[in-house]
Structure formats: C-alpha cells, structure tokens
Amino acid sequence: MVDSEPLWFDVERGFARERGGDWTAEHALACTGQGMANTLRVMHERLGLVVDVDRDEAEIVRRFMSRVAELELKAGFLELFDAACARGLPRALASSSPLRLVQATATRFGLLARFGAVVSGDCVARPKPAPDIFVEAARRLGVPADACVVLEDSLAGMRAGRAAGMRVIGVPEAVVPEMRSLADAIVGDLHEARALLTFA
C-alpha cells in the first residue's frame, strides 16, 4: 500500500546510532517484513546493542508514527483498490507491523474503513515469513486461502503468502532470485499488478 521501508530505515538507523550502533541498509533489508521484535534481535546480535523488546519496540513505533504524514501511497494502489471495491471483492490489510501503526497508516489515507479486515503482527503468534497473518486475514474475510491474492514487496511476505497457499504477486523495490520461485508474477508497480487481475 505504501513504501514504508525508507522511513523505517531512517527511524531504525537513528535509534541504533543513538545507542552506538551502525544500522546499515543491508541490515534493514535482511529484516524487511519480519516484524520489529526480529529487527531488535538483529540489532542485539549484529550490533551488540542492549535491547528491551517491549520498551524499544514502543519507542521505534512512536518515532515512526510521529512521521506517518511523510508516507505516500504506492503508484497504482488507489486504482487497483478502487477496482476491487467496485467489484465488491473482500479486501484485507495484512502487515507485520503493530496494529496501532497499521491503523494509523490506513487512516492517514482515509482507507481504514474500506478494508474488511486488518491483521497485524501482534494479532498472530508468528510474523512473516510464517503464513499466520495471511491465514488470519482470509479467515476474517471468510475467503478460502486458495481464492486469495497476496500483493507483497518483501521476500518475507512472499514466503508467507506462498506458505498460506495463496497466489502471490510480487511488487518489490529490488528483485532477489528467490522471489521468482515464490511469486506467481513479479511486476514493476501496482498498475501492472492490476492488469494481471480480472476486475472487468
């Protein structure tokens, strides 16, 4: 829905720097889509930072939420979303981020009420790449997993979608080889994704 990774990286890098750590783009990429607890674990293991998951997750989320106004919708999202709405197709927002952050992001664009389900990392036992978030989203929508299509920009998300038994369309910023074996299609943007789906 939004390209949040640059903002996440900036927030995480600032958090680590204040504690004497150098959080690189490579670190951030390896953690993309897997939830904040995993990011903090990697900061501890790779950078030697002393972390308290509950306290530090709350602080990073607070910093991100204070900058939600900087986010923009991905190109083609509204056209795809409006087409799905016009057809009456069930729609879920499924993210490894904390629920309050997911809701704040959707609210920033006036979209929260237009989703039939919103599922976040703190709604399930395991974040992506486990399938739990997508399985729960399908359950809340009342749709069989094999009738669902996942639109994902991260490797962890594509793994999760495939593990959930759903069709996967990858919309990554950068393609890594494993994505091609996980996704049913890899596209450059959500305009291309909409062209693959049948809304007519």
HUCOR-V678118 format. One record per residue. N is the residue number from 1. RES is the residue in three letters. PHI is phi in whole degrees, -180 to 180 (* if undefined). BURIAL is # if it has 16 or more other ideal C-beta (glycine too) atoms within 10 Angstrom, else .. D_LAST is the distance of its C-alpha to the last C-alpha in whole Angstrom. Layout:
N/RES/PHI/BURIAL/D_LAST, N/RES/PHI/BURIAL/D_LAST
//
This chain:
1/MET/*/#/22, 2/VAL/-128/#/25, 3/ASP/-92/#/27, 4/SER/-90/#/30, 5/GLU/-62/#/32, 6/PRO/-60/./34, 7/LEU/-70/#/35, 8/TRP/-55/#/36, 9/PHE/-61/#/38, 10/ASP/-63/#/40, 11/VAL/-66/#/41, 12/GLU/-66/#/42, 13/ARG/-63/#/44, 14/GLY/-64/./46, 15/PHE/-60/#/47, 16/ALA/-68/#/48, 17/ARG/-62/./50, 18/GLU/-63/./52, 19/ARG/-106/./53, 20/GLY/88/./54, 21/GLY/-111/#/51, 22/ASP/-107/./49, 23/TRP/-87/#/46, 24/THR/-97/./44, 25/ALA/-62/./40, 26/GLU/-66/./41, 27/HIS/-59/#/42, 28/ALA/-63/#/39, 29/LEU/-61/./36, 30/ALA/-65/./38, 31/CYS/-100/#/37, 32/THR/-55/#/34, 33/GLY/81/#/32, 34/GLN/-108/#/35, 35/GLY/94/#/36, 36/MET/-70/#/39, 37/ALA/-60/#/41, 38/ASN/-67/#/41, 39/THR/-59/#/41, 40/LEU/-67/#/44, 41/ARG/-62/./46, 42/VAL/-67/#/45, 43/MET/-60/#/47, 44/HIS/-68/./50, 45/GLU/-73/./50, 46/ARG/-89/#/49, 47/LEU/-106/#/51, 48/GLY/74/./53, 49/LEU/-75/#/52, 50/VAL/-82/./54, 51/VAL/-126/#/51, 52/ASP/-119/./50, 53/VAL/-57/./47, 54/ASP/-63/./46, 55/ARG/-65/./48, 56/ASP/-75/#/47, 57/GLU/-62/#/43, 58/ALA/-61/./43, 59/GLU/-70/./45, 60/ILE/-65/#/42, 61/VAL/-64/#/39, 62/ARG/-59/./41, 63/ARG/-64/./42, 64/PHE/-64/#/38, 65/MET/-63/#/37, 66/SER/-70/./39, 67/ARG/-121/./37, 68/VAL/-56/#/34, 69/ALA/-63/./34, 70/GLU/-79/./34, 71/LEU/-73/#/30, 72/GLU/-130/./27, 73/LEU/-67/./23, 74/LYS/-69/#/22, 75/ALA/-57/./20, 76/GLY/91/#/17, 77/PHE/-63/#/17, 78/LEU/-62/./16, 79/GLU/-64/./13, 80/LEU/-66/#/12, 81/PHE/-65/#/14, 82/ASP/-64/./12, 83/ALA/-65/./9, 84/ALA/-65/#/10, 85/CYS/-63/./12, 86/ALA/-62/./10, 87/ARG/-84/./8, 88/GLY/73/./12, 89/LEU/-77/./12, 90/PRO/-63/#/16, 91/ARG/-135/./17, 92/ALA/-128/#/20, 93/LEU/-107/#/23, 94/ALA/-128/#/25, 95/SER/-142/#/28, 96/SER/-77/#/31, 97/SER/-70/#/33, 98/PRO/-59/#/35, 99/LEU/-58/./33, 100/ARG/-63/./35, 101/LEU/-74/#/33, 102/VAL/-60/#/30, 103/GLN/-65/#/30, 104/ALA/-65/#/32, 105/THR/-67/#/29, 106/ALA/-65/#/26, 107/THR/-66/./28, 108/ARG/-57/#/29, 109/PHE/-107/#/25, 110/GLY/68/./25, 111/LEU/-112/#/23, 112/LEU/-56/./25, 113/ALA/-71/./24, 114/ARG/-91/./20, 115/PHE/-98/#/21, 116/GLY/-76/./21, 117/ALA/-153/#/24, 118/VAL/-128/#/26, 119/VAL/-124/#/28, 120/SER/-124/#/31, 121/GLY/-61/#/33, 122/ASP/-89/#/36, 123/CYS/-95/#/34, 124/VAL/-134/#/34, 125/ALA/-71/./37, 126/ARG/-129/./36, 127/PRO/-78/#/34, 128/LYS/-56/#/32, 129/PRO/-86/#/32, 130/ALA/-65/#/33, 131/PRO/-81/#/30, 132/ASP/-53/#/31, 133/ILE/-63/#/29, 134/PHE/-72/#/25, 135/VAL/-62/#/27, 136/GLU/-67/#/28, 137/ALA/-62/#/25, 138/ALA/-64/#/23, 139/ARG/-62/./26, 140/ARG/-68/#/25, 141/LEU/-79/#/22, 142/GLY/74/./23, 143/VAL/-120/#/20, 144/PRO/-61/./22, 145/ALA/-57/#/22, 146/ASP/-76/./21, 147/ALA/-101/./17, 148/CYS/-98/#/18, 149/VAL/-120/./17, 150/VAL/-102/#/19, 151/LEU/-106/#/19, 152/GLU/-135/#/23, 153/ASP/-109/#/25, 154/SER/-116/#/28, 155/LEU/-63/#/30, 156/ALA/-60/#/31, 157/GLY/-68/#/27, 158/MET/-67/#/26, 159/ARG/-61/#/29, 160/ALA/-65/#/28, 161/GLY/-62/#/25, 162/ARG/-65/#/26, 163/ALA/-65/#/29, 164/ALA/-79/#/27, 165/GLY/80/./25, 166/MET/-107/#/22, 167/ARG/-70/#/19, 168/VAL/-125/#/20, 169/ILE/-112/#/19, 170/GLY/-88/#/22, 171/VAL/-129/#/22, 172/PRO/-82/#/26, 173/GLU/-72/./28, 174/ALA/-140/./30, 175/VAL/-91/./29, 176/VAL/-110/./32, 177/PRO/-52/./33, 178/GLU/-61/./32, 179/MET/-59/#/28, 180/ARG/-68/./27, 181/SER/-86/./29, 182/LEU/-95/#/27, 183/ALA/-90/#/23, 184/ASP/-72/./21, 185/ALA/-157/./20, 186/ILE/-117/#/22, 187/VAL/-125/#/20, 188/GLY/-82/./22, 189/ASP/-161/./20, 190/LEU/-77/#/17, 191/HIS/-64/./15, 192/GLU/-66/#/15, 193/ALA/-62/#/14, 194/ARG/-63/#/11, 195/ALA/-65/./10, 196/LEU/-81/./11, 197/LEU/-97/#/9, 198/THR/-98/./6, 199/PHE/-112/./4, 200/ALA/-78/./0
//
